[in-house]
Each structure stands twice: as C-alpha cells, then as structure tokens.
C-alpha cells in the first residue's frame, strides 16, 4: 500500500501544480529543510510527498528486519526488501533531479517509472512471503501444477509461460506510453509554463488506448488457456485482472473526454498502480503454478513472514 501511496501522492503534487512547491532539494529552500509559511499550500504538498518517502524507508526497513527475524530463512523476501530500499533511494534522487531540472517532463516520467519499479519490488516481496497460501489452494483443486499444465508434453506449459510473459511486457509498454501521454498533455506539475514533450497528445492517447486493448486480449487469452486443475490461484487472479483493466480504461476514457479533471486524473494514476500490481500478481502466480510448488527438502511448508511485506 505504501508503494501505491507514493505514486498517488506524486500525482497530487502534479495535478495541484505543486511540483516546485519546494524550490530546492534535499532542502526545501536554500536555507530551510521544511517549507516556510510564505510558500503556502504548494510547499506543504510537495514537502508532504517528501516526508512519505521517509515513512516508506521505515516500512521497507521493517520488511528487511522481519525477514531476518523469521525462524526459517526467507532469502527471497530479504532480497525484495533490500531491492525496495535501494529503489526508494533511487526514487528520492530522481525526485531531486526533477526539482533541479525544473520539472522536465522526461525526468517527471522517469520519476513515475522509478516509483513503478518500487511497486514491482514490493509485489515480488509480497508474493515471496505469501505465495505458499496460493499453493495450498492449488493443491486442493486436484492435480499438481506441472502435470495439469503439461498434459501430453511440455508445449502447453511453454505456451502458458510465454503468454504470461507477453502480458507483462505489453502492460509495461502500456505504462511507458502512458507517461508519454502525460508528458505531452497538461498537468505539468507546476503552475508556471513548463515545457511539454513534443508529441501529439491525441495520437499518443490513441496508441495508449490500442495498447490497452492488446493487453485486454492477452489477459483473456491467458485465462482461456489456464487449466482448472493445479492453477486455481492463477485463474482467480487472471479473472480479476481484466475487470481492473476495464475499469482503468473507463476512467481513462472519461478523463480524455472531459478535459482531464484533476480528480479523474488521480483515479487514473491509482488505476495504473492497480493494473501493474494485478499483472505482476498474475504472472508470478502463473509462473509458480507452471513450475510447481517449490519448498524446502522433505516437503516442509514454506516459511511465512508475519506482517513482513503487507505494507511495502
């Protein structure tokens, strides 16, 4: 949730014109760490977003500590926690460069993508900590994952794996093109006149919509080929993802037809985080089902973190 919050609050900074509410970095001004009263609400909004980064560091630190304190080793969760820590540092530096470059739309796009990279690490960490529960659900549905998918050989398994990877790749391209649409349109992140990307906003928006349709088609295709036995968790996540994508598409259409009202833009940003989270959950769960439940020697259950990754 914290990783999604950093995306949403960054969007609030942008649509309220608070991108240069703090005129310097890492200090808010050349002399003060926090904004002054004269900087008004814009300074408070920008500084609040910076404070959330500090809170996120604390959450990520708890993930690392909790993974180390488990009775059984959790190397995947520990790797995910450290990855989140360094991506938070990267995101903070990119945020500083954004201020120094006076809200260059290219750096603003990089800032959003760095936040999305953080969300990727958070989803990986969550999956590593709690995927054993999904494995239990798959075991209840019947045959083992490898046997159900394999059928008469390895080709169906390879097809499922490839389709899932294609879905992630197409969704990643959708997100990147979304940053181009944002960089070409209004809501630059500051109330002053900020240069925009030199692309036709309408054309980029149309490409963005076509990519969304491709992602939807891939999602439906993946759901249609997932076996019922051994893929219970994967099918549940794959069934939810198209609904999330369609909801995001409706919000995107509304914002395009209504001159990009700030509230709808914020909902679209939230939707982009949910779509990316959803596609990663689908891919990681499918990958686990195709590979079969992995665990320690002797069939012992995988260790589960208690609260280690639920907020990252």
VMD Tcl script that draws the C-alpha trace (Angstrom):
set ca {
  {0.00 0.00 0.00}
  {2.84 2.40 0.78}
  {4.28 1.90 -2.72}
  {0.91 2.73 -4.26}
  {0.57 5.74 -1.95}
  {3.85 7.22 -3.18}
  {2.50 7.07 -6.75}
  {-0.81 8.66 -5.80}
  {0.73 11.44 -3.71}
  {3.17 12.16 -6.51}
  {0.13 12.59 -8.74}
  {-1.39 15.00 -6.22}
  {1.79 17.07 -6.42}
  {1.46 17.16 -10.19}
  {-2.23 17.97 -10.62}
  {-2.22 20.65 -7.90}
  {0.68 22.47 -9.53}
  {2.94 21.85 -6.53}
  {5.91 20.37 -8.35}
  {8.12 23.29 -7.37}
  {6.42 23.91 -4.03}
  {9.87 23.26 -2.60}
  {12.31 25.13 -4.79}
  {15.39 23.06 -3.92}
  {16.44 19.52 -2.91}
  {17.20 17.92 -0.48}
  {16.39 21.14 1.41}
  {13.01 22.67 0.66}
  {14.70 26.02 0.12}
  {18.32 27.08 0.11}
  {18.10 27.80 3.85}
  {15.35 25.61 5.32}
  {14.57 21.89 5.35}
  {10.79 22.43 5.66}
  {8.64 24.87 3.69}
  {8.02 28.34 5.05}
  {4.60 29.89 5.60}
  {5.13 32.13 2.57}
  {5.34 29.03 0.32}
  {1.70 28.24 1.07}
  {-0.18 25.05 0.28}
  {2.06 24.09 -2.65}
  {5.10 23.91 -0.40}
  {3.16 21.82 2.13}
  {2.00 19.36 -0.55}
  {5.46 18.89 -2.03}
  {7.08 18.56 1.40}
  {4.41 16.06 2.45}
  {5.35 13.88 -0.50}
  {8.98 14.01 0.60}
  {8.01 13.01 4.14}
  {6.16 10.00 2.76}
  {9.44 8.84 1.22}
  {10.94 8.84 4.70}
  {7.99 6.84 6.02}
  {8.44 4.40 3.16}
  {12.06 3.87 4.18}
  {10.85 2.90 7.65}
  {8.35 0.42 6.21}
  {10.99 -1.14 3.96}
  {13.37 -1.32 6.91}
  {10.73 -3.28 8.82}
  {10.40 -5.69 5.90}
  {14.15 -6.38 6.00}
  {14.20 -6.78 9.78}
  {11.13 -9.04 9.81}
  {12.63 -11.26 7.12}
  {15.83 -11.62 9.14}
  {13.92 -12.46 12.33}
  {11.97 -15.37 10.87}
  {12.73 -18.79 12.35}
  {13.36 -20.18 8.87}
  {15.41 -18.24 6.30}
  {13.48 -16.12 3.80}
  {16.14 -15.13 1.25}
  {13.63 -14.07 -1.44}
  {11.83 -11.71 0.96}
  {15.16 -10.35 2.19}
  {16.30 -9.70 -1.39}
  {12.99 -7.99 -2.14}
  {13.27 -5.81 0.95}
  {16.79 -4.66 0.09}
  {15.73 -4.06 -3.52}
  {12.94 -1.82 -2.27}
  {15.36 0.11 -0.07}
  {17.72 0.93 -2.92}
  {14.85 1.78 -5.26}
  {13.49 4.20 -2.63}
  {16.93 5.85 -2.62}
  {16.89 5.95 -6.43}
  {13.41 7.45 -6.44}
  {14.45 10.15 -3.98}
  {17.45 11.08 -6.15}
  {15.31 11.21 -9.30}
  {12.85 13.39 -7.40}
  {15.69 15.75 -6.57}
  {16.81 15.85 -10.19}
  {13.20 16.63 -11.14}
  {13.33 19.76 -8.99}
  {16.78 20.74 -10.23}
  {15.65 20.33 -13.86}
  {12.61 22.50 -13.16}
  {10.12 19.70 -13.90}
  {11.46 18.48 -17.21}
  {8.69 16.15 -18.46}
  {11.26 13.46 -19.24}
  {12.56 13.46 -15.66}
  {8.99 13.56 -14.34}
  {8.28 10.44 -16.42}
  {11.43 8.79 -15.05}
  {10.27 9.65 -11.52}
  {6.96 7.87 -12.13}
  {8.70 4.85 -13.65}
  {11.07 4.67 -10.65}
  {8.00 4.61 -8.38}
  {6.55 1.83 -10.55}
  {9.83 -0.08 -10.20}
  {9.43 0.21 -6.43}
  {5.91 -1.19 -6.73}
  {7.35 -4.09 -8.76}
  {9.79 -4.95 -5.97}
  {7.02 -4.67 -3.37}
  {4.76 -7.09 -5.27}
  {7.65 -9.53 -5.69}
  {8.35 -9.36 -1.95}
  {4.70 -9.87 -1.05}
  {4.47 -12.82 -3.41}
  {7.61 -14.38 -1.98}
  {6.20 -14.09 1.53}
  {2.64 -15.27 0.94}
  {2.58 -17.37 -2.23}
  {2.51 -20.57 -0.18}
  {-1.13 -19.84 0.64}
  {-1.91 -19.84 -3.08}
  {-0.01 -23.09 -3.45}
  {-2.25 -24.66 -0.79}
  {-5.30 -23.56 -2.78}
  {-3.92 -25.07 -5.95}
  {-3.21 -28.35 -4.17}
  {-6.85 -28.53 -3.08}
  {-8.02 -28.21 -6.69}
  {-6.62 -31.55 -7.78}
  {-3.53 -32.44 -9.77}
  {-0.12 -30.92 -9.39}
  {0.70 -27.87 -11.46}
  {3.27 -29.46 -13.71}
  {1.10 -32.43 -14.58}
  {-2.02 -30.39 -15.19}
  {-0.30 -27.97 -17.49}
  {1.82 -30.50 -19.25}
  {-0.93 -32.80 -20.42}
  {0.75 -34.51 -23.30}
  {4.12 -32.81 -23.00}
  {5.88 -29.55 -22.32}
  {4.36 -27.41 -25.12}
  {1.22 -26.28 -23.23}
  {3.37 -25.26 -20.26}
  {5.69 -23.27 -22.52}
  {2.71 -21.60 -24.16}
  {1.24 -20.53 -20.82}
  {4.58 -19.19 -19.65}
  {5.13 -17.27 -22.89}
  {1.63 -15.80 -22.88}
  {2.04 -14.66 -19.29}
  {5.38 -13.01 -20.10}
  {3.84 -11.31 -23.16}
  {1.06 -9.95 -20.95}
  {3.60 -8.37 -18.59}
  {5.62 -6.92 -21.49}
  {2.55 -5.41 -23.13}
  {1.39 -3.92 -19.83}
  {4.85 -2.44 -19.23}
  {4.71 -0.82 -22.68}
  {1.22 0.47 -21.85}
  {2.58 2.15 -18.70}
  {5.53 3.71 -20.56}
  {3.28 5.10 -23.31}
  {1.03 6.44 -20.55}
  {3.94 8.58 -19.33}
  {4.32 9.95 -22.87}
  {0.63 10.88 -22.91}
  {1.07 12.64 -19.58}
  {4.24 14.39 -20.69}
  {2.56 15.63 -23.86}
  {-0.58 16.91 -22.15}
  {-1.41 19.38 -19.36}
  {-0.84 18.99 -15.62}
  {2.89 19.62 -15.86}
  {3.41 19.65 -12.09}
  {3.76 23.38 -11.65}
  {1.51 26.37 -12.04}
  {4.03 28.06 -14.33}
  {4.52 27.30 -18.00}
  {6.53 24.07 -18.12}
  {7.75 22.69 -21.44}
  {5.96 19.54 -22.58}
  {7.12 16.55 -24.65}
  {6.99 17.29 -28.40}
  {4.39 14.61 -29.22}
  {0.85 14.96 -30.48}
  {-1.24 14.30 -27.38}
  {-4.19 12.89 -29.32}
  {-2.03 10.45 -31.29}
  {-0.21 9.23 -28.18}
  {-3.54 8.80 -26.39}
  {-4.88 6.69 -29.25}
  {-1.77 4.48 -29.18}
  {-2.22 4.17 -25.41}
  {-5.81 3.01 -25.93}
  {-4.83 0.48 -28.60}
  {-2.18 -0.96 -26.29}
  {-4.79 -1.27 -23.55}
  {-6.95 -3.31 -25.94}
  {-3.96 -5.56 -26.72}
  {-3.35 -6.11 -23.01}
  {-7.01 -6.99 -22.51}
  {-6.90 -9.50 -25.37}
  {-3.77 -11.14 -23.95}
  {-5.35 -11.31 -20.49}
  {-8.48 -13.02 -21.82}
  {-6.36 -15.40 -23.90}
  {-4.27 -16.34 -20.87}
  {-7.36 -17.00 -18.77}
  {-8.81 -19.20 -21.50}
  {-5.76 -21.49 -21.65}
  {-5.12 -21.85 -17.92}
  {-6.07 -25.37 -16.78}
  {-8.61 -25.66 -13.98}
  {-6.60 -28.25 -12.09}
  {-3.45 -27.05 -10.40}
  {-4.00 -23.41 -11.43}
  {-6.73 -22.33 -9.02}
  {-4.94 -19.24 -7.67}
  {-3.66 -18.27 -11.12}
  {-7.14 -18.48 -12.62}
  {-8.61 -16.35 -9.82}
  {-6.06 -13.60 -10.34}
  {-6.31 -13.85 -14.13}
  {-10.10 -13.48 -13.88}
  {-9.88 -10.33 -11.75}
  {-7.24 -8.61 -13.89}
  {-9.44 -7.90 -16.97}
  {-12.05 -6.29 -14.71}
  {-9.41 -4.00 -13.21}
  {-8.11 -3.16 -16.68}
  {-11.59 -2.38 -17.99}
  {-12.24 -0.11 -15.02}
  {-8.99 1.72 -15.71}
  {-9.98 2.03 -19.36}
  {-13.30 3.64 -18.45}
  {-11.53 6.16 -16.20}
  {-9.01 6.91 -18.95}
  {-11.78 7.47 -21.49}
  {-13.65 9.77 -19.13}
  {-10.57 11.89 -18.43}
  {-9.81 12.21 -22.14}
  {-13.36 13.33 -22.96}
  {-13.72 15.74 -20.04}
  {-10.57 17.86 -20.42}
  {-8.60 15.96 -17.79}
  {-10.22 16.98 -14.49}
  {-7.78 16.60 -11.62}
  {-9.84 14.09 -9.63}
  {-10.22 11.76 -12.62}
  {-6.51 12.09 -13.40}
  {-5.80 10.99 -9.83}
  {-8.13 8.00 -10.21}
  {-6.31 7.06 -13.42}
  {-2.97 7.18 -11.61}
  {-4.35 4.93 -8.89}
  {-5.70 2.63 -11.58}
  {-2.31 2.41 -13.27}
  {-0.79 1.21 -9.98}
  {-3.56 -1.37 -9.54}
  {-3.20 -2.61 -13.13}
  {0.56 -3.04 -12.75}
  {0.12 -4.78 -9.41}
  {-2.50 -7.04 -10.95}
  {-0.45 -8.12 -13.94}
  {2.54 -8.90 -11.73}
  {0.35 -10.96 -9.42}
  {-0.98 -12.89 -12.41}
  {2.48 -13.52 -13.83}
  {4.12 -14.56 -10.58}
  {1.24 -16.86 -9.67}
  {1.20 -18.44 -13.13}
  {4.97 -18.87 -13.00}
  {4.72 -20.61 -9.66}
  {1.93 -22.89 -10.86}
  {3.82 -23.83 -14.03}
  {6.98 -24.59 -12.07}
  {5.14 -26.50 -9.36}
  {5.15 -25.60 -5.69}
  {8.72 -25.16 -4.57}
  {9.65 -25.75 -0.98}
  {12.36 -26.97 1.34}
  {13.58 -30.56 1.08}
  {11.26 -33.12 2.61}
  {8.05 -31.29 1.69}
  {8.16 -28.90 4.66}
  {5.88 -25.88 4.24}
  {7.41 -22.64 3.10}
  {8.06 -20.16 5.91}
  {5.61 -17.28 6.05}
  {6.52 -13.78 7.16}
  {4.22 -12.26 9.74}
  {3.46 -8.77 8.50}
  {6.76 -8.52 6.73}
  {5.63 -7.34 3.31}
  {1.97 -6.38 3.56}
  {2.63 -2.62 3.61}
  {5.52 -2.36 1.16}
}
mol new
graphics top color blue
foreach p $ca { graphics top sphere $p radius 0.5 }
foreach p [lrange $ca 0 end-1] q [lrange $ca 1 end] { graphics top cylinder $p $q radius 0.2 }
display resetview
